């Protein structure tokens, strides 16, 4: 499968250290896997997430990395201990509205982060593990505090 | 490609993601059997539950069968499934009158995944928040994500509830 070097440069918005045509010589799923790893390396080098000052952008980049690397996991502790997830927790209260808006749009395993950042857990025991109900409870919690509308 | 529509494009991407993550899977030995859902995980799905996420987390956020130790150990998982009537058995072969599950562990012996056997002898696995798949053999999903199948359990066939 050809890998479009020009579109990679455009998306990452910085000059690539190797010529476009070298990207276009990869074939097959192995080639794509290698190029994706290389692209991630370049992104980490030229646009490190640690230098990202805008919270919403930092959250988005961390979230995307976390999702990509935990997509097939069932273990909640592995999901929550992922470095990108931990960095989101490290963003503190500024991440709370971002997480709440995220779960409003796409429910997911954000409850550990919400509990860690806020120190609260409005979910009652009968709803443990019920992602739909836990999402509703946290969204209600956020609206009552004016964090989201 | 554009004529195939967004749904077909997502289906292709999804299968590529799955086959990249599980190199032993290929189009001839598995099929996707449900859409992605964050509502349940493989541990719940192996127990025929599709509306709860089961995990013995120490934050007490997720569901874990009452009575089973809330620990991320193989013994706790065996106990959790024992509460649903499963007992340990010694092989993954299809046995008439019984349904089987397999618990996977990583290289540290920590549980990572569970799969349930179908009447055909194939297995069904929920891949995290992603789709359920039906795969021919347990080893098809062994590898870096789930490790290997360590314990097989069985119980008399139950009607799906």
Boltz contact constraints between the chains, C-beta under 6 A:
constraints:
  - contact:
      token1: [A, 29]
      token2: [B, 20]
      max_distance: 6.0
  - contact:
      token1: [A, 71]
      token2: [B, 128]
      max_distance: 6.0
  - contact:
      token1: [A, 72]
      token2: [B, 21]
      max_distance: 6.0
  - contact:
      token1: [A, 72]
      token2: [B, 127]
      max_distance: 6.0
  - contact:
      token1: [A, 72]
      token2: [B, 128]
      max_distance: 6.0
  - contact:
      token1: [A, 72]
      token2: [B, 145]
      max_distance: 6.0
  - contact:
      token1: [A, 73]
      token2: [B, 128]
      max_distance: 6.0
  - contact:
      token1: [A, 74]
      token2: [B, 41]
      max_distance: 6.0
  - contact:
      token1: [A, 74]
      token2: [B, 42]
      max_distance: 6.0
  - contact:
      token1: [A, 74]
      token2: [B, 43]
      max_distance: 6.0
  - contact:
      token1: [A, 74]
      token2: [B, 128]
      max_distance: 6.0
  - contact:
      token1: [A, 75]
      token2: [B, 112]
      max_distance: 6.0
  - contact:
      token1: [A, 76]
      token2: [B, 55]
      max_distance: 6.0
  - contact:
      token1: [A, 76]
      token2: [B, 57]
      max_distance: 6.0
  - contact:
      token1: [A, 76]
      token2: [B, 62]
      max_distance: 6.0
  - contact:
      token1: [A, 107]
      token2: [B, 38]
      max_distance: 6.0
  - contact:
      token1: [A, 108]
      token2: [B, 38]
      max_distance: 6.0
  - contact:
      token1: [A, 111]
      token2: [B, 61]
      max_distance: 6.0
  - contact:
      token1: [A, 112]
      token2: [B, 59]
      max_distance: 6.0
  - contact:
      token1: [A, 128]
      token2: [B, 62]
      max_distance: 6.0
  - contact:
      token1: [A, 128]
      token2: [B, 63]
      max_distance: 6.0
  - contact:
      token1: [A, 129]
      token2: [B, 52]
      max_distance: 6.0
  - contact:
      token1: [A, 129]
      token2: [B, 53]
      max_distance: 6.0
  - contact:
      token1: [A, 129]
      token2: [B, 62]
      max_distance: 6.0
  - contact:
      token1: [A, 129]
      token2: [B, 63]
      max_distance: 6.0
  - contact:
      token1: [A, 130]
      token2: [B, 52]
      max_distance: 6.0
  - contact:
      token1: [A, 131]
      token2: [B, 38]
      max_distance: 6.0
  - contact:
      token1: [A, 131]
      token2: [B, 39]
      max_distance: 6.0
  - contact:
      token1: [A, 131]
      token2: [B, 53]
      max_distance: 6.0
